[in-house]
Amino acid sequence: MGYLPEAETLQICRDLIRIDTSNFGDDSGPGERAAAEYVAAALAEVGIDSQIYESEPGRASVLARWGNQDSPRPGLVIHGHLDVVPAQAADWSVDPFAAEVVDGYLYGRGAVDMKDFDAMLLSVVRARQAAGQIPDRPILLVFTADEEAGGVKGAQWLVEHHPEWFEGYTEAIGEVGGFSTEIGGQRLYLIESGEKGIAWMRLSAHGTAGHGSMRNDDNPVVNLARGLTALGEHVWPEEPGPSMQALLAKVRELTGADGSPSELIEHFGPAVRMIGSGLRNSTNATMLQAGYKHNVVPGEAVAYVDGRYLPGHAETFLPVVQEIVGDKIRVEPHIVDRALEYPFEGDLVDAMTVSLHRHDPEAHIAPFLMSGGTDAKSWDKLGITSYGFTPLRLPGDLDFTALFHGVDERVPVDALEFGSRVFDTFLDLA
């Protein structure tokens, strides 16, 4: 090829990290407008028109049509989000928004989630556009706001207010997939083919208010604590679906081991925190609210619980939680979003697989069910099938999954460049 798809990846990623787009979930952050303008300018420089939409002042997303828009083939959405979770600078070894390169790693908030993919995408698109190497299918480039707070002011807003942009698009590629890990001494690339559903819940316990010095057999704080303890100690059954069954089969192949799903998934080492979450439903208490004075028993105590359910469990998950915590606690849905799972087959999956093998012939590839959620949940409402494919060839000793929202978030520079080359090949095949 007469162009280098990875040529600008590092610089673009550094530029994006230096634009603080911290999303605190309460509109107190800087928003995404500056990053959106950077993306729009980078596209305009090579002759690609884009549109910036604001759901609210400063909460900006970018959309651009690319590829052969006259092709009869269905369109492909390629999406990344511009916001990042906050970072406490005092906890980091470097400034989280300085985008420093140290020992071959690019450090910064968003280096993994997900300004790395934004940079890969922009670098590849700019190189191909300049060289006249335009994909032979309609492509919609989408850079969203607010993904880190559920996408209400980003992807969800676009789906509700501008669905016309997505007409004729049936497939999507985005974050959290395509990265490598080592299993049995061999590289295994994990492609996200589904996501657990979100069931954030409000648990409230009511009781008898009174003086803190007196006996109280109906203390809502105690009632809530008992329910949360029962929920925290509950062991949800292993119920791996198609994606995780395929992953477990690959683990058996690479290790020669057998055992229960939980035993097999331990071969992922520290990554089991994320990968293992695809085997079963989960609940984690995250916030507590109760009382207003040291010597007053309150009449109510409230907890918020992050629940994640497997595909097919949407109707049964909350009733089971209610049964676990008991009748002294009321379980209410706070934020609920769908679970996704798509077949790991077809032309798009073949394109991802072949592009990885082209650049890493010894690669092994398998799907997995992601523990968290992405903008794919919004595209699914429009009937768009989404996969996570941010290709990164990583050192075997890097605890990569711990870097999502983690301190000293970082990505190897050579992994960024590798991912750009893989993604460039993918666009030839997709």
C-alpha positions in Angstrom: 0.0 0.0 0.0 1.1 3.5 -0.7 0.0 4.8 2.7 0.6 4.1 6.3 -2.7 3.6 8.2 -0.9 3.8 11.6 1.1 6.9 10.8 -0.9 9.4 12.8 -2.4 7.1 15.4 -0.1 7.9 18.3 -0.3 11.7 17.8 -4.1 11.7 17.4 -4.5 9.6 20.5 -2.2 12.0 22.5 -4.2 15.0 21.1 -7.5 13.5 22.2 -6.3 12.5 25.7 -5.1 16.1 26.2 -8.7 17.3 25.6 -10.3 16.7 29.0 -13.7 15.2 28.4 -14.3 13.8 31.9 -17.9 12.7 32.4 -19.0 12.9 36.1 -22.6 12.0 35.2 -24.0 15.2 36.5 -23.1 17.8 33.8 -20.3 19.2 35.9 -17.7 18.1 33.5 -16.3 20.0 30.5 -18.4 18.1 27.9 -17.2 16.7 24.6 -17.5 19.8 22.4 -13.8 20.5 22.1 -13.1 16.8 21.2 -15.9 16.8 18.7 -14.5 19.9 17.0 -11.1 18.2 16.8 -12.6 15.1 15.2 -14.6 17.2 12.7 -11.5 19.2 11.8 -9.5 16.1 11.3 -12.1 14.7 8.9 -12.6 18.0 7.1 -8.9 18.2 6.4 -9.1 15.2 4.1 -12.4 16.2 2.6 -14.9 14.4 4.7 -17.9 16.4 5.8 -19.4 15.8 9.2 -22.1 17.1 11.5 -21.8 18.0 15.2 -25.0 17.5 17.2 -25.4 18.8 20.8 -28.1 17.1 23.0 -27.3 19.9 25.5 -24.8 22.7 25.4 -21.4 21.1 25.3 -22.6 17.5 25.0 -21.5 16.9 21.5 -21.4 14.0 19.1 -20.0 13.8 15.5 -21.5 11.9 12.6 -20.0 11.5 9.1 -20.8 9.5 6.0 -17.9 7.8 4.3 -17.3 4.9 2.0 -19.3 4.1 -1.2 -22.7 5.6 -0.4 -24.1 4.3 -3.7 -23.3 0.7 -2.9 -26.3 -1.6 -2.7 -24.7 -3.3 0.3 -26.1 -2.5 3.8 -24.1 0.0 5.8 -21.6 -0.4 8.6 -21.6 1.9 11.6 -18.1 2.4 13.2 -18.4 4.1 16.5 -16.4 5.4 19.4 -17.2 7.7 22.4 -15.4 10.9 23.2 -16.0 11.1 26.9 -13.9 9.5 29.6 -14.4 8.7 33.3 -12.8 11.2 35.7 -9.3 10.7 37.0 -7.8 11.7 40.3 -4.4 13.1 39.4 -2.9 12.4 42.9 -3.4 8.7 42.4 -1.5 8.6 39.1 2.3 8.3 38.5 1.9 10.8 35.6 -0.6 13.6 34.7 -3.7 11.7 33.4 -4.3 14.3 30.8 -0.7 14.9 29.6 -0.5 11.9 27.3 3.0 11.0 28.2 4.9 8.1 26.6 6.8 6.1 29.2 8.7 2.9 28.4 6.8 2.3 25.2 3.3 2.9 26.8 1.0 5.9 26.2 -0.4 6.9 29.5 -3.6 8.9 30.0 -7.3 8.8 30.8 -8.9 7.4 27.7 -5.8 5.6 26.5 -7.8 2.3 26.7 -11.4 3.5 27.1 -11.6 4.6 24.3 -9.6 7.3 22.7 -7.2 4.6 21.5 -9.9 3.4 19.0 -11.0 6.9 18.1 -7.4 7.6 17.2 -7.0 4.3 15.2 -10.1 5.0 13.3 -9.2 8.6 12.5 -5.7 7.7 11.4 -6.9 4.9 9.1 -9.8 6.9 7.6 -7.5 9.9 7.0 -4.8 7.7 5.3 -7.3 5.9 3.1 -9.2 9.0 2.2 -6.0 10.8 1.2 -4.9 7.7 -0.9 -8.3 7.3 -2.5 -8.8 3.9 -0.8 -12.5 4.2 0.0 -14.3 1.1 1.3 -16.9 -0.3 -1.1 -19.9 -0.1 1.2 -21.6 2.7 3.1 -19.8 3.6 6.3 -21.2 5.8 9.1 -18.5 7.2 11.4 -20.0 8.1 14.8 -18.2 9.7 17.8 -20.5 10.0 20.7 -21.0 11.9 23.9 -22.0 10.6 27.3 -21.3 6.8 26.8 -19.7 6.7 30.3 -23.0 7.8 31.8 -25.2 5.4 29.8 -25.4 7.4 26.5 -28.5 9.3 27.4 -27.0 12.5 26.0 -25.1 10.7 23.2 -26.1 7.5 21.4 -29.6 7.3 22.9 -30.2 10.9 22.0 -29.0 10.3 18.4 -31.3 7.2 18.1 -34.3 9.2 19.3 -33.7 12.5 17.5 -31.8 11.6 14.4 -32.6 8.0 13.4 -32.4 9.0 9.7 -28.6 8.9 9.9 -28.8 5.2 10.5 -31.3 4.2 7.8 -29.8 1.3 5.7 -27.2 0.4 8.3 -27.4 -3.1 9.7 -24.0 -3.8 11.4 -21.7 -1.9 13.8 -18.1 -2.1 15.2 -17.1 -0.5 18.4 -15.2 -0.9 21.6 -14.1 -3.7 24.1 -13.0 -6.5 21.9 -10.2 -7.6 19.6 -7.5 -7.3 22.3 -5.2 -10.2 23.0 -4.5 -12.3 26.1 -2.4 -15.4 26.7 -3.9 -18.8 27.3 -1.8 -21.9 27.4 1.2 -19.9 26.2 -0.7 -18.8 23.0 -2.3 -15.5 22.0 -6.1 -15.4 22.1 -8.0 -12.4 20.7 -11.4 -11.8 22.3 -14.1 -10.3 20.2 -17.2 -9.0 22.0 -20.3 -10.6 20.6 -22.7 -9.6 23.4 -23.2 -7.6 26.5 -25.0 -8.3 29.8 -28.1 -6.3 30.5 -28.1 -3.4 33.0 -30.4 -3.5 36.0 -29.4 -0.7 38.4 -31.7 -0.9 41.4 -32.9 1.1 44.3 -33.4 -0.9 47.5 -35.4 0.7 50.3 -36.1 -0.6 53.8 -38.7 1.1 55.9 -39.0 0.7 59.7 -39.8 2.4 62.9 -38.2 5.7 63.5 -37.2 6.5 67.1 -34.6 7.5 69.7 -31.2 5.8 69.2 -30.9 4.9 72.9 -34.0 2.7 72.9 -34.6 -0.8 71.8 -35.7 -1.0 68.2 -36.6 -4.3 66.6 -37.6 -2.7 63.3 -34.5 -0.6 62.4 -34.5 0.0 58.6 -30.7 0.3 58.6 -30.4 -3.2 60.1 -33.1 -4.6 57.7 -31.3 -3.1 54.7 -27.9 -4.4 55.9 -29.3 -7.9 56.3 -30.7 -7.8 52.8 -27.5 -6.5 51.2 -25.5 -9.1 53.0 -27.7 -11.9 51.7 -27.4 -10.4 48.2 -23.6 -10.1 48.5 -23.3 -13.6 49.6 -25.6 -15.1 47.0 -23.8 -17.2 44.4 -25.6 -16.8 41.1 -25.6 -20.1 39.0 -23.3 -20.5 36.0 -25.4 -20.2 32.9 -23.0 -19.5 30.0 -24.7 -18.6 26.7 -23.5 -19.2 23.2 -20.6 -16.7 23.3 -19.2 -17.9 26.5 -19.7 -21.6 25.5 -17.5 -20.9 22.4 -14.9 -19.2 24.6 -14.8 -22.1 27.0 -14.4 -24.5 24.2 -11.4 -22.5 23.0 -9.9 -22.5 26.5 -10.2 -26.3 26.5 -8.5 -26.5 23.1 -5.6 -24.3 24.1 -5.0 -25.7 27.6 -6.1 -29.3 27.3 -7.9 -28.7 30.6 -11.4 -29.5 31.6 -13.7 -28.6 34.4 -16.5 -26.3 35.3 -16.9 -23.0 33.5 -15.6 -21.2 36.6 -12.5 -23.5 36.7 -11.8 -23.0 33.0 -12.2 -19.2 33.1 -9.5 -19.0 35.8 -6.9 -19.6 33.0 -7.5 -15.9 32.2 -5.7 -14.9 35.4 -6.4 -11.3 36.5 -8.7 -10.8 33.5 -11.1 -13.2 35.1 -12.7 -10.2 36.8 -14.2 -9.1 33.5 -14.2 -12.2 31.4 -15.6 -14.4 34.2 -18.5 -12.0 34.7 -20.0 -13.3 31.4 -20.8 -16.7 33.1 -23.5 -15.5 35.5 -25.7 -12.7 36.7 -24.1 -10.3 39.2 -25.1 -7.7 41.9 -22.8 -5.2 43.6 -24.0 -2.7 46.2 -22.5 0.7 45.3 -24.2 3.4 47.4 -25.9 3.8 50.8 -28.1 6.5 52.2 -29.6 6.5 55.7 -30.1 8.7 58.7 -29.6 12.4 59.6 -28.5 12.4 63.3 -26.4 10.1 65.5 -29.1 9.5 68.1 -32.1 9.1 65.7 -33.1 5.8 64.1 -34.4 6.9 60.6 -37.6 5.6 59.1 -35.9 4.6 55.9 -32.6 3.3 54.6 -31.7 3.2 50.9 -29.1 1.3 48.9 -28.3 1.4 45.2 -27.1 -1.9 43.6 -25.5 -2.4 40.2 -27.1 -5.5 38.7 -26.0 -7.1 35.5 -28.1 -9.9 33.9 -27.4 -12.4 31.2 -29.3 -12.4 27.9 -32.6 -14.1 28.4 -32.9 -13.1 32.1 -34.6 -9.7 31.7 -38.0 -10.8 33.2 -36.7 -13.0 36.0 -33.7 -11.0 37.4 -35.5 -8.4 39.6 -37.9 -11.0 41.1 -35.0 -13.2 42.1 -33.2 -10.2 43.7 -36.5 -9.4 45.6 -36.6 -13.0 46.9 -33.0 -12.9 48.0 -33.3 -9.7 50.0 -36.6 -10.5 51.6 -39.9 -8.8 52.1 -38.6 -6.1 54.4 -36.9 -4.4 51.4 -38.5 -3.0 48.3 -36.6 -3.5 45.1 -37.2 -1.0 42.4 -35.6 -0.6 38.9 -33.6 2.6 38.7 -31.9 2.3 35.3 -32.5 -0.7 33.1 -31.1 -1.5 29.6 -31.2 -4.5 27.4 -28.8 -7.5 27.2 -27.3 -8.3 23.8 -25.9 -11.4 22.1 -25.3 -11.9 18.4 -24.2 -15.1 16.5 -20.4 -15.3 16.1 -20.6 -16.0 12.4 -21.2 -14.3 9.1 -19.2 -12.0 6.8 -18.4 -9.4 9.4 -17.0 -11.9 11.9 -15.0 -13.5 9.0 -13.6 -10.1 8.2 -12.5 -9.5 11.8 -11.0 -13.0 12.0 -9.1 -12.8 8.7 -7.7 -9.3 9.4 -6.3 -10.5 12.7 -4.7 -13.6 11.1 -3.2 -11.5 8.4 -1.2 -9.5 11.0 -0.8 -12.3 13.6 -0.8 -15.7 11.8 -0.6 -17.6 15.1 -3.6 -15.8 16.5 -6.5 -17.7 18.1 -9.9 -16.0 18.2 -13.0 -16.4 20.2 -16.1 -14.4 21.2 -17.0 -13.3 24.7 -19.9 -11.7 26.6 -18.9 -8.4 28.0 -19.7 -7.5 31.6 -20.5 -3.8 31.0 -22.4 -1.9 28.5 -21.6 0.2 25.4 -23.4 2.4 22.8 -24.2 -0.9 21.1 -27.3 -1.1 23.2 -28.6 2.1 21.5 -27.8 0.8 18.0 -29.6 -2.4 18.8 -32.9 -0.5 19.2 -32.6 0.3 15.5 -31.9 -3.4 14.6 -28.2 -2.9 14.2 -26.0 -5.9 15.1 -22.8 -4.8 17.0 -19.5 -6.3 17.8 -16.6 -5.1 19.9 -13.4 -4.9 17.8 -10.6 -2.7 18.9 -7.6 -4.8 17.8 -4.6 -4.7 20.2 -1.7 -7.2 20.4 -0.7 -6.9 24.1 2.1 -8.2 26.2 1.2 -11.4 27.9 2.0 -10.1 31.4 -0.2 -6.9 31.1 -3.3 -6.9 33.3 -5.2 -5.1 30.5 -8.7 -5.4 31.9 -7.7 -3.6 35.1 -6.8 -0.5 33.0 -10.5 0.2 32.1 -11.3 3.1 34.3 -8.1 2.3 36.3 -5.2 4.3 37.7 -2.3 4.8 35.3 -4.5 3.8 32.3 -2.1 3.1 29.4 -1.7 1.3 26.1 1.4 0.0 24.3 2.4 2.3 21.4 3.1 -0.7 19.2 -0.3 -2.1 20.0 -1.9 1.1 18.8 0.0 0.8 15.5 -0.8 -2.9 15.2 -4.5 -2.2 15.7 -4.5 0.5 13.0 -3.0 -1.9 10.5 -5.5 -4.6 11.4 -8.4 -2.2 11.2 -7.1 -1.0 7.8 -7.2 -4.6 6.5 -10.6 -5.2 8.1 -12.0 -2.3 6.0 -10.8 -4.0 2.8 -12.7 -7.2 3.9 -15.8 -5.9 5.7 
